[in-house]
Amino acid sequence: MRRATDLEAGVHVAKAAVPAHAPVLLEAVVAALSVRADGTYIDATFGRGGHSRALLAGLGSGGRLVVVDRDPEAIEYARREFGNDPRVDIHHATFDRLLELLGPAHADGVLLDLGVSSPQLDDPARGFSFLRDGPLDMRMDPGEGASAAEFIAHASEREIGDVIAAYGEDRVARRIARAIKAAQSEVPITTTGRLAEVVAAAVPARLHEPGRHPATRTFQALRIKVNRELELLEAALGAALEVLKVGGRLAVISFHSLEDRPVKRFMRRLADGDPVWRGMPNAPLEAQPRLALLGKATRASESEIAGNPRARSAVLRVAEKLRP
């Protein structure tokens, strides 16, 4: 959902049609999904529609684009921009519900662009970033579940430490958790600025990473926890596989190792097939690979990163479905 670049790969779109928040790896995504005019494609993480615009540009009147996002602001934007296009279906839902929404063997391509989008990061009212003070929310769907502030208020020091250690991979997670609970006991932590101050004070100066705010890992960890991101990702990968037709392609963009690892494991496991039959002739159909890996992981170019620093950590992995 991070924004950057123009479009090529055989699908032409005027630059004026690409939004200010252009998505990363756009050229690679369009090429990877091999868009056909009469195909059905799913943008399961719509954001502000940069990828969707590119996919639509390759569709004819018989093509179909399915848009999914859990963020009501993204869905409102999708309805404004694409609601009158008969080729577009719009769903407000988490991406683990793809199979429930669409049924099996439905799509020629599925895109999952993981993490938080630029509009979410840039709006202080959403509470994702400490760059500008705002309410400590972090929910991709503000109508769903507990906010980050509510989690901090009700979780134990150990629970907070476990989250920061697991999802932030911070070596001083326990120290940060202790500081958060101590500060919370004095005055409730309800804003991003206050949380950032508490965390920064808890991290020893010798452990500050150049160019990175000391609270970065804690904010990432709380966001992942509040939105159940890794839990939903595992389910979404399985749902995407079932939604794809044979020959359909799955493209996944991740932005850190916690996202990329399960994607890589999922694709490799299904590309290897049943290990019991590996290398043996006449393996039964159910033991044969269900996916073929297409090329190596793709990263943003230096020119793309120069225009959009958020693209720096983007990794695209692509696989094709081989059998039901």
HUMO-V472769 format. One line per field, one symbol per residue. ss: DSSP state (A for helix, B for strand, O for the rest). burial: I if it has 24 or more other ideal C-beta (glycine too) atoms within 12 Angstrom, else O. A space follows every 10 residues. Layout:
ss->???
burial->???
This chain:
ss->OOBOOOOOOO OOOOAAAOOO OOBOOAAAAA AAAOOOOOOB BBBOOOOOOA AAAAAAAOOO OOOBBBBBBO OAAAAAAAAA AAOOOOOBBB BBOOAAAAAA AAOOOOBBBB BBBOOOOAAA AAOAAAOOOO OOOOBOOOOO OOOOOOOAAA AAAAOOAAAA AAAAAAAAOO OOAAAAAAAA AAAAAAOOOO BAAAAAAAAA AAOOAAAOOO OOOOOAAAAA AAAAAAAOAA AAAAAAAAAA AAABBBBBBB BBBBOOAAAA AAAAAAAAAA AAOOAAAOOO OOOOAAAOOO BBBOOOOBBO OAAAAAAOAA AOOOBBBBBB BOOO
burial->IIIIIIIOOO IOIOOOOIIO IIIIIIIIII IIIIIIOOII IIIIIIIIII IIIIIIIIIO OOIIIIIIII IOIIIOIIOO IIOOIOIIII IIIIIIIIIO IIOOOIIIII IIIIIIIIII IIIOOIIIII OOOIIIIIII IIOOOOIIII IIOOIOIOOI IOIIIOIIOI OIIOIIIOII IOIIOOOOII IIIIIIOIII OIIOOOOOOO OOOIIIIIII IIIIIIIIII OIIIIIIIII IIIIIOOIII IIIIIIOIII OIIIOIIOOI IIIOOOOOOO OOOOOOOOII IIIIOOIIOI OOOIOOOIOI IOIIIIIIII IIIO
